[in-house]
Amino acid sequence: MSTEQFSEKYLGVVGMSGMSVRQGDTAIAHGSGDVPVLATPQVIALAESATVAALLECIEQGETSVGIRVEFDHISTASIGAEVRAIATCTKVENNRLTFEIEVHEQERLIARGLVIRAVVDRVSFLAKAAAQSLSHQ
């Protein structure tokens, strides 16, 4: 596939992921704070889930995508019981790297926004490299 075809395939794809905030999603549970509100690590996980959802129909057999960079501003709280959703839009394609702009909302209120960059890779090669690295650390 040419670079242009790759870019056309992914640029503009959109994905969404949602959740109801539970006790296990709080800063206390994640060890990232001492208040019972949606934890930043959970916000990032929700955002990554939205990027994966965006790619479900695009990714080729034998490929996968892996997260390589996250930049986030967590600007408002969400309490236990809140329904939050992340929307991810692919806004840039460079080589095998896809940049997603993310917004996380509770109803209409913006909770967080940022970028997630994922790389599209060959699944078997990636797993083989990960296994080799794991073995070299034993």
Z-matrix of the N, CA and C atoms (Angstrom, degrees):
N
C 1 1.452
C 2 1.531 1 108.17
N 3 1.327 2 116.25 1 134.16
C 4 1.462 3 120.34 2 179.77
C 5 1.524 4 110.53 3 -72.63
N 6 1.318 5 115.64 4 162.79
C 7 1.469 6 121.28 5 177.75
C 8 1.523 7 110.44 6 -58.93
N 9 1.335 8 115.84 7 -40.63
C 10 1.467 9 120.33 8 -179.84
C 11 1.531 10 111.34 9 -65.06
N 12 1.322 11 117.08 10 -42.88
C 13 1.466 12 120.85 11 178.21
C 14 1.527 13 110.99 12 -64.60
N 15 1.332 14 116.07 13 -40.94
C 16 1.463 15 121.07 14 178.66
C 17 1.527 16 109.51 15 -60.34
N 18 1.332 17 115.97 16 -46.45
C 19 1.462 18 121.01 17 -179.75
C 20 1.523 19 111.09 18 -62.18
N 21 1.330 20 116.98 19 -46.56
C 22 1.468 21 120.87 20 -179.62
C 23 1.522 22 111.90 21 -61.58
N 24 1.315 23 115.91 22 -34.94
C 25 1.465 24 121.34 23 -178.19
C 26 1.526 25 111.97 24 -64.91
N 27 1.333 26 116.90 25 -39.04
C 28 1.459 27 121.03 26 -172.06
C 29 1.533 28 115.04 27 -102.99
N 30 1.311 29 117.70 28 -31.36
C 31 1.462 30 120.59 29 -175.40
C 32 1.527 31 110.80 30 -60.56
N 33 1.322 32 116.15 31 125.44
C 34 1.458 33 121.45 32 177.71
C 35 1.520 34 115.75 33 92.95
N 36 1.345 35 118.02 34 -7.23
C 37 1.464 36 118.12 35 178.89
C 38 1.526 37 109.61 36 -64.53
N 39 1.328 38 115.28 37 147.33
C 40 1.466 39 121.88 38 -176.09
C 41 1.523 40 109.16 39 -129.08
N 42 1.328 41 115.71 40 140.25
C 43 1.456 42 121.25 41 175.55
C 44 1.512 43 110.58 42 -137.35
N 45 1.316 44 115.64 43 157.51
C 46 1.457 45 120.30 44 -179.13
C 47 1.521 46 109.50 45 -137.06
N 48 1.319 47 115.31 46 148.21
C 49 1.457 48 121.93 47 175.06
C 50 1.522 49 107.26 48 -143.76
N 51 1.322 50 116.44 49 141.46
C 52 1.454 51 119.72 50 -178.97
C 53 1.511 52 111.90 51 -134.38
N 54 1.316 53 115.02 52 163.85
C 55 1.461 54 120.15 53 179.12
C 56 1.519 55 110.14 54 -159.84
N 57 1.309 56 114.62 55 159.06
C 58 1.456 57 122.63 56 170.46
C 59 1.525 58 105.96 57 -103.22
N 60 1.321 59 117.13 58 125.90
C 61 1.470 60 120.82 59 -176.45
C 62 1.526 61 109.58 60 -68.29
N 63 1.338 62 114.98 61 124.56
C 64 1.465 63 122.00 62 178.17
C 65 1.527 64 109.43 63 -115.67
N 66 1.305 65 115.80 64 172.38
C 67 1.465 66 121.49 65 179.97
C 68 1.532 67 111.34 66 -53.91
N 69 1.326 68 116.87 67 -40.86
C 70 1.459 69 121.49 68 -178.21
C 71 1.519 70 114.51 69 -70.53
N 72 1.328 71 117.25 70 -8.35
C 73 1.467 72 122.13 71 -179.84
C 74 1.524 73 112.56 72 -96.63
N 75 1.324 74 116.95 73 0.27
C 76 1.463 75 120.91 74 -173.20
C 77 1.527 76 112.74 75 -83.75
N 78 1.316 77 114.10 76 164.70
C 79 1.469 78 120.70 77 177.05
C 80 1.524 79 110.66 78 -59.26
N 81 1.323 80 117.20 79 -36.77
C 82 1.471 81 120.62 80 178.70
C 83 1.529 82 109.68 81 -61.03
N 84 1.329 83 116.48 82 -49.95
C 85 1.468 84 121.05 83 -177.34
C 86 1.527 85 112.25 84 -64.15
N 87 1.323 86 116.87 85 -34.57
C 88 1.468 87 121.13 86 -178.81
C 89 1.527 88 112.69 87 -84.14
N 90 1.330 89 116.91 88 -9.82
C 91 1.458 90 119.60 89 -177.38
C 92 1.521 91 112.51 90 72.95
N 93 1.324 92 116.62 91 20.54
C 94 1.466 93 120.32 92 -178.64
C 95 1.528 94 112.28 93 -105.49
N 96 1.319 95 116.21 94 9.47
C 97 1.459 96 121.47 95 179.22
C 98 1.513 97 109.55 96 171.64
N 99 1.332 98 115.29 97 -177.79
C 100 1.467 99 118.79 98 -177.20
C 101 1.527 100 112.82 99 -123.36
N 102 1.346 101 115.73 100 28.22
C 103 1.465 102 120.14 101 178.98
C 104 1.535 103 109.60 102 -123.52
N 105 1.342 104 116.49 103 147.02
C 106 1.468 105 120.50 104 -176.59
C 107 1.535 106 113.10 105 -85.33
N 108 1.337 107 116.42 106 60.71
C 109 1.466 108 122.54 107 176.47
C 110 1.527 109 108.38 108 -126.99
N 111 1.314 110 116.17 109 166.20
C 112 1.463 111 121.75 110 -178.97
C 113 1.528 112 110.68 111 -53.16
N 114 1.327 113 115.51 112 124.28
C 115 1.467 114 122.07 113 -177.52
C 116 1.526 115 111.23 114 -77.12
N 117 1.317 116 115.45 115 144.65
C 118 1.463 117 120.57 116 176.57
C 119 1.534 118 112.01 117 -56.43
N 120 1.346 119 120.21 118 -43.76
C 121 1.468 120 118.37 119 177.48
C 122 1.534 121 112.74 120 -58.74
N 123 1.321 122 117.53 121 -32.75
C 124 1.465 123 120.81 122 178.50
C 125 1.525 124 110.56 123 -72.57
N 126 1.334 125 117.20 124 -35.73
C 127 1.467 126 121.17 125 176.24
C 128 1.533 127 109.49 126 -61.21
N 129 1.330 128 115.89 127 -43.66
C 130 1.468 129 120.43 128 179.89
C 131 1.528 130 110.63 129 -65.62
N 132 1.325 131 117.71 130 -40.32
C 133 1.470 132 120.68 131 177.21
C 134 1.531 133 110.63 132 -62.03
N 135 1.322 134 117.15 133 -40.75
C 136 1.464 135 121.35 134 177.80
C 137 1.528 136 110.25 135 -63.21
N 138 1.324 137 116.48 136 -42.48
C 139 1.467 138 121.12 137 178.69
C 140 1.527 139 110.87 138 -62.54
N 141 1.323 140 117.02 139 -44.35
C 142 1.467 141 120.02 140 178.73
C 143 1.528 142 110.84 141 -63.42
N 144 1.316 143 116.71 142 -37.51
C 145 1.458 144 121.05 143 177.28
C 146 1.534 145 110.77 144 -60.77
N 147 1.325 146 116.90 145 -38.56
C 148 1.468 147 120.92 146 177.97
C 149 1.527 148 111.12 147 -66.05
N 150 1.338 149 117.48 148 -36.79
C 151 1.470 150 119.64 149 178.10
C 152 1.526 151 110.54 150 -67.18
N 153 1.316 152 116.67 151 -40.06
C 154 1.469 153 120.59 152 178.18
C 155 1.534 154 109.60 153 -63.58
N 156 1.329 155 116.99 154 -41.31
C 157 1.469 156 120.95 155 177.71
C 158 1.528 157 110.82 156 -61.33
N 159 1.327 158 116.86 157 -37.47
C 160 1.469 159 120.75 158 179.60
C 161 1.526 160 111.66 159 -62.96
N 162 1.320 161 116.36 160 -30.02
C 163 1.465 162 120.91 161 -174.53
C 164 1.526 163 114.35 162 -93.42
N 165 1.322 164 117.64 163 -7.60
C 166 1.469 165 121.14 164 -173.99
C 167 1.524 166 114.12 165 -50.88
N 168 1.302 167 117.61 166 -43.10
C 169 1.464 168 120.66 167 -175.27
C 170 1.523 169 112.64 168 -90.37
N 171 1.336 170 117.56 169 -8.33
C 172 1.470 171 121.11 170 -174.89
C 173 1.515 172 113.88 171 -100.69
N 174 1.300 173 115.98 172 -35.12
C 175 1.463 174 120.70 173 -170.66
C 176 1.531 175 109.97 174 -66.31
N 177 1.311 176 116.10 175 138.26
C 178 1.465 177 121.75 176 -178.44
C 179 1.527 178 110.77 177 -79.15
N 180 1.328 179 115.52 178 154.94
C 181 1.467 180 121.10 179 173.49
C 182 1.528 181 107.87 180 -57.05
N 183 1.328 182 116.91 181 134.02
C 184 1.457 183 121.24 182 179.55
C 185 1.515 184 113.86 183 89.97
N 186 1.336 185 116.81 184 -7.61
C 187 1.466 186 120.85 185 177.62
C 188 1.520 187 109.53 186 -107.38
N 189 1.306 188 114.93 187 162.04
C 190 1.457 189 122.28 188 171.27
C 191 1.522 190 106.78 189 -147.21
N 192 1.312 191 116.15 190 174.39
C 193 1.464 192 119.23 191 174.27
C 194 1.521 193 107.95 192 -124.47
N 195 1.317 194 114.54 193 145.91
C 196 1.463 195 120.47 194 -179.65
C 197 1.525 196 108.79 195 -128.32
N 198 1.325 197 115.26 196 141.43
C 199 1.454 198 120.16 197 177.75
C 200 1.518 199 110.31 198 -73.07
N 201 1.348 200 116.21 199 134.35
C 202 1.461 201 119.19 200 179.37
C 203 1.525 202 113.29 201 -125.50
N 204 1.333 203 117.47 202 -14.35
C 205 1.467 204 119.14 203 178.61
C 206 1.523 205 109.45 204 -159.97
N 207 1.331 206 114.54 205 143.37
C 208 1.464 207 121.41 206 177.50
C 209 1.525 208 108.06 207 -136.92
N 210 1.326 209 116.41 208 132.60
C 211 1.471 210 122.81 209 172.60
C 212 1.524 211 106.46 210 -130.46
N 213 1.336 212 117.05 211 121.38
C 214 1.456 213 118.88 212 -174.57
C 215 1.512 214 113.24 213 -140.36
N 216 1.334 215 114.83 214 145.55
C 217 1.460 216 123.04 215 167.86
C 218 1.521 217 106.34 216 -115.35
N 219 1.326 218 116.34 217 116.95
C 220 1.469 219 122.58 218 176.99
C 221 1.522 220 104.87 219 -97.62
N 222 1.334 221 116.82 220 102.19
C 223 1.462 222 120.57 221 -165.19
C 224 1.521 223 115.53 222 -105.91
N 225 1.324 224 117.51 223 -8.50
C 226 1.458 225 119.44 224 179.71
C 227 1.526 226 108.94 225 -152.79
N 228 1.319 227 116.07 226 162.53
C 229 1.461 228 120.81 227 -176.92
C 230 1.528 229 111.65 228 -94.00
N 231 1.316 230 114.32 229 160.90
C 232 1.465 231 122.03 230 170.16
C 233 1.522 232 106.00 231 -138.93
N 234 1.311 233 116.45 232 127.51
C 235 1.463 234 122.21 233 -175.86
C 236 1.522 235 111.54 234 -88.38
N 237 1.322 236 115.24 235 168.12
C 238 1.462 237 121.24 236 175.74
C 239 1.530 238 108.44 237 -55.84
N 240 1.330 239 115.80 238 133.40
C 241 1.460 240 121.86 239 -178.23
C 242 1.519 241 113.85 240 96.24
N 243 1.321 242 117.47 241 -16.23
C 244 1.466 243 120.57 242 -179.91
C 245 1.527 244 110.17 243 -67.68
N 246 1.319 245 115.90 244 144.12
C 247 1.467 246 122.41 245 174.19
C 248 1.525 247 106.91 246 -98.14
N 249 1.320 248 116.86 247 119.19
C 250 1.465 249 120.82 248 -179.62
C 251 1.524 250 109.47 249 -122.13
N 252 1.331 251 115.74 250 152.61
C 253 1.456 252 120.51 251 178.99
C 254 1.526 253 109.62 252 -140.94
N 255 1.307 254 114.76 253 144.55
C 256 1.464 255 121.71 254 176.38
C 257 1.520 256 108.31 255 -112.05
N 258 1.319 257 115.53 256 137.36
C 259 1.458 258 121.83 257 175.68
C 260 1.523 259 107.21 258 -120.09
N 261 1.331 260 116.09 259 126.22
C 262 1.464 261 122.52 260 -178.24
C 263 1.523 262 109.52 261 -117.28
N 264 1.328 263 116.09 262 129.73
C 265 1.458 264 121.92 263 177.97
C 266 1.522 265 109.19 264 -124.70
N 267 1.327 266 117.01 265 126.82
C 268 1.465 267 120.85 266 177.80
C 269 1.528 268 108.46 267 -75.78
N 270 1.333 269 115.77 268 115.45
C 271 1.461 270 121.29 269 -175.02
C 272 1.523 271 113.69 270 -111.05
N 273 1.335 272 116.53 271 -9.21
C 274 1.466 273 119.27 272 -178.34
C 275 1.523 274 109.26 273 -153.27
N 276 1.330 275 115.35 274 138.34
C 277 1.461 276 121.89 275 175.69
C 278 1.523 277 107.05 276 -127.73
N 279 1.331 278 115.24 277 122.91
C 280 1.461 279 120.39 278 179.30
C 281 1.526 280 107.93 279 -136.67
N 282 1.332 281 115.68 280 112.06
C 283 1.464 282 121.40 281 -172.90
C 284 1.528 283 107.97 282 56.31
N 285 1.334 284 118.25 283 -121.84
C 286 1.469 285 120.31 284 179.40
C 287 1.527 286 111.91 285 -98.30
N 288 1.335 287 117.56 286 10.07
C 289 1.467 288 121.82 287 -175.91
C 290 1.526 289 111.36 288 -99.75
N 291 1.324 290 114.36 289 131.39
C 292 1.460 291 121.79 290 -178.92
C 293 1.521 292 108.83 291 -114.70
N 294 1.328 293 116.64 292 125.24
C 295 1.463 294 121.42 293 177.80
C 296 1.523 295 108.70 294 -101.69
N 297 1.328 296 115.15 295 126.34
C 298 1.459 297 121.93 296 178.75
C 299 1.520 298 110.02 297 -112.33
N 300 1.318 299 115.99 298 132.47
C 301 1.461 300 121.20 299 168.45
C 302 1.516 301 106.18 300 -90.28
N 303 1.337 302 114.98 301 133.09
C 304 1.463 303 121.22 302 -174.83
C 305 1.520 304 109.83 303 -121.57
N 306 1.316 305 115.62 304 140.04
C 307 1.464 306 122.04 305 167.13
C 308 1.520 307 107.39 306 -129.13
N 309 1.329 308 115.56 307 136.83
C 310 1.465 309 122.11 308 177.39
C 311 1.523 310 106.92 309 -117.73
N 312 1.336 311 116.31 310 127.09
C 313 1.468 312 121.84 311 -176.82
C 314 1.525 313 111.66 312 -126.36
N 315 1.314 314 115.02 313 150.43
C 316 1.462 315 122.96 314 161.75
C 317 1.521 316 103.87 315 -111.17
N 318 1.302 317 116.95 316 109.73
C 319 1.461 318 123.57 317 -168.84
C 320 1.529 319 107.60 318 53.02
N 321 1.320 320 119.09 319 -119.01
C 322 1.472 321 120.68 320 -179.25
C 323 1.527 322 112.69 321 -94.47
N 324 1.321 323 117.41 322 -7.27
C 325 1.470 324 121.53 323 -175.50
C 326 1.522 325 110.73 324 -82.63
N 327 1.334 326 115.83 325 127.23
C 328 1.460 327 121.47 326 178.56
C 329 1.525 328 109.55 327 -74.36
N 330 1.334 329 116.26 328 124.77
C 331 1.466 330 123.11 329 179.90
C 332 1.527 331 110.56 330 -98.25
N 333 1.336 332 115.90 331 -41.90
C 334 1.468 333 120.88 332 -177.14
C 335 1.519 334 109.03 333 -156.95
N 336 1.338 335 114.35 334 159.26
C 337 1.463 336 120.05 335 174.22
C 338 1.516 337 108.55 336 -152.04
N 339 1.308 338 115.26 337 154.92
C 340 1.454 339 118.30 338 179.61
C 341 1.507 340 112.51 339 172.05
N 342 1.330 341 113.94 340 -160.25
C 343 1.457 342 122.41 341 -178.13
C 344 1.523 343 110.22 342 -126.35
N 345 1.310 344 115.13 343 143.62
C 346 1.462 345 121.74 344 169.61
C 347 1.522 346 105.83 345 -128.02
N 348 1.331 347 116.35 346 129.44
C 349 1.460 348 120.93 347 176.01
C 350 1.524 349 107.85 348 -110.90
N 351 1.324 350 115.09 349 128.84
C 352 1.461 351 121.93 350 179.06
C 353 1.523 352 108.47 351 -122.08
N 354 1.317 353 115.81 352 150.04
C 355 1.462 354 121.78 353 175.34
C 356 1.522 355 108.70 354 -111.19
N 357 1.315 356 116.40 355 135.20
C 358 1.459 357 121.60 356 174.58
C 359 1.532 358 106.62 357 -88.18
N 360 1.339 359 115.66 358 123.94
C 361 1.467 360 121.21 359 -175.20
C 362 1.525 361 110.45 360 -134.57
N 363 1.313 362 115.04 361 162.33
C 364 1.457 363 121.28 362 172.18
C 365 1.532 364 107.92 363 -73.19
N 366 1.325 365 116.52 364 123.74
C 367 1.470 366 121.77 365 -174.28
C 368 1.532 367 112.17 366 -59.91
N 369 1.321 368 118.24 367 -49.11
C 370 1.463 369 121.54 368 -176.22
C 371 1.529 370 110.72 369 -63.75
N 372 1.322 371 117.31 370 -45.98
C 373 1.474 372 120.54 371 179.07
C 374 1.519 373 111.10 372 -61.29
N 375 1.325 374 116.34 373 -42.13
C 376 1.463 375 120.68 374 -179.58
C 377 1.527 376 110.82 375 -62.50
N 378 1.334 377 116.16 376 -47.38
C 379 1.467 378 119.87 377 -179.08
C 380 1.528 379 111.74 378 -66.08
N 381 1.332 380 117.34 379 -36.49
C 382 1.469 381 120.51 380 177.63
C 383 1.527 382 110.29 381 -64.22
N 384 1.312 383 116.48 382 -43.00
C 385 1.473 384 120.53 383 178.96
C 386 1.528 385 110.39 384 -64.31
N 387 1.333 386 116.73 385 -42.47
C 388 1.474 387 120.75 386 179.12
C 389 1.525 388 110.62 387 -62.42
N 390 1.331 389 117.04 388 -42.04
C 391 1.470 390 120.85 389 179.45
C 392 1.523 391 110.68 390 -65.12
N 393 1.325 392 117.04 391 -41.91
C 394 1.470 393 120.82 392 179.27
C 395 1.526 394 110.83 393 -63.31
N 396 1.324 395 116.68 394 -41.18
C 397 1.469 396 120.23 395 178.42
C 398 1.520 397 110.53 396 -65.35
N 399 1.318 398 116.37 397 -38.73
C 400 1.464 399 121.34 398 179.15
C 401 1.522 400 110.72 399 -62.92
N 402 1.326 401 116.20 400 -44.38
C 403 1.464 402 121.09 401 -179.87
C 404 1.524 403 111.92 402 -65.03
N 405 1.320 404 116.72 403 -33.94
C 406 1.466 405 119.54 404 -178.72
C 407 1.527 406 112.26 405 -72.01
N 408 1.322 407 117.71 406 -13.28
C 409 1.469 408 122.05 407 179.77
C 410 1.521 409 112.48 408 -98.75
N 411 1.324 410 117.80 409 3.07
C 412 1.471 411 120.21 410 -178.19
C 413 1.500 412 111.12 411 -93.05
